[in-house]
Amino acid sequence: MENDKDSAVKLVGFWVSPFVHRVRWALKLKGIEYEYIEEDIFNKSPLLSELNPVHGKVPVLVHSGKPLPESFIILEYIDDVWKQNPLLPQDPYERATARFWAKFAEEKLFKAAWTGLCSEDDEQQGAVKSSIEALEKIEEILKGKNFFGGDRIGYLDIIIGWISYILPIWEEVASMKIFDPVKFPSTAAWMSNFLGHPAIKEEYQPSKDEMIEYFKWRRQVLKGTFPKVFSNSVKKN
Ligand SMILES: N[C@@H](CCC(=O)N[C@@H](CS)C(=O)NCC(=O)O)C(=O)O
């Protein structure tokens, strides 16, 4: 039964997408075999329009022929279908609290850090300040813990995991400083726990050089100073 479910799982993704990485990590933690389908998000396939007609974005998880978009929703679905290695806490209040912080991190930290990547001067300074304020809150909830849920890796670690490997790239590409390990020691320790976790370590990750090249181009395009075509936009892995 479990094998039947596993064989029918597909993930439509884009090599450098932090949203797609959440799903890759969750499937890895659950031990689910799946087919990975790379999408060129700058030259979208008819398949993507068919699977995600509302937003046309990746990730899309396809399970038994049924498509599901949006990384937060996909993670909850994976946790509902495959019970091993639970991602969300079992206690209803703790579950709700994990969702609260996931939403907070996405709305306050991800958006601000992305704005920092794609802007300059006052706008960038404002984005850096907002990112640091959000990190201060995250530091508070990580104090004394190895992972957000305690000793086991879970939902919130996967949602916020991008700060451990993409945030440093964005800081370098946009010459901004958001993360300070001295100011955020608990977050720094969590980053190394997260990156050192076997499921995270073993999962595909683009090289630093590939990410630098991609996000440099992305920053220039979004600032309106570069053509939209990226020669390397489709990578196989
Ligand atoms: N809220 C979505 C965001 C997904 C998203 O923005 N994906 C990007 C790739 S990094 C995408 O497909 N972009 C294509 C587009 O915006 O047209 C999630 O969490 O899954």
The ligand as a Tripos MOL2 file, in Angstrom:
@<TRIPOS>MOLECULE
LIG
   20    19     1     0     0
SMALL
NO_CHARGES

@<TRIPOS>ATOM
      1 N1          4.0390   30.8130   -2.1860 N.3       1 LIG1
      2 C1          4.6070   29.8860   -3.1380 C.3       1 LIG1
      3 C2          5.7100   30.5820   -3.8960 C.3       1 LIG1
      4 C3          6.1840   29.7660   -5.0950 C.3       1 LIG1
      5 C4          7.0590   30.5870   -6.0330 C.2       1 LIG1
      6 O1          7.1200   31.8280   -5.9970 O.2       1 LIG1
      7 N2          7.7770   29.8810   -6.9180 N.am      1 LIG1
      8 C5          8.6030   30.5310   -7.9110 C.3       1 LIG1
      9 C6          9.9220   29.7820   -8.0510 C.3       1 LIG1
     10 S1         11.0600   30.2710   -6.8210 S.3       1 LIG1
     11 C7          7.9220   30.4620   -9.2630 C.2       1 LIG1
     12 O2          7.4140   29.4290   -9.6570 O.2       1 LIG1
     13 N3          7.9060   31.5710  -10.0010 N.am      1 LIG1
     14 C8          7.3130   31.6510  -11.2850 C.3       1 LIG1
     15 C9          6.4810   32.8900  -11.4530 C.2       1 LIG1
     16 O3          6.4400   33.7160  -10.5260 O.co2     1 LIG1
     17 O4          5.8980   33.0550  -12.5070 O.co2     1 LIG1
     18 C10         5.0910   28.6330   -2.4040 C.2       1 LIG1
     19 O5          5.3580   28.7180   -1.1850 O.co2     1 LIG1
     20 O6          5.1590   27.5580   -3.0120 O.co2     1 LIG1
@<TRIPOS>BOND
     1     1     2 1
     2     2     3 1
     3     2    18 1
     4     3     4 1
     5     4     5 1
     6     5     6 2
     7     5     7 1
     8     7     8 1
     9     8     9 1
    10     8    11 1
    11     9    10 1
    12    11    12 2
    13    11    13 1
    14    13    14 1
    15    14    15 1
    16    15    16 2
    17    15    17 1
    18    18    19 2
    19    18    20 1
@<TRIPOS>SUBSTRUCTURE
     1 LIG1         1 GROUP 0 **** ****
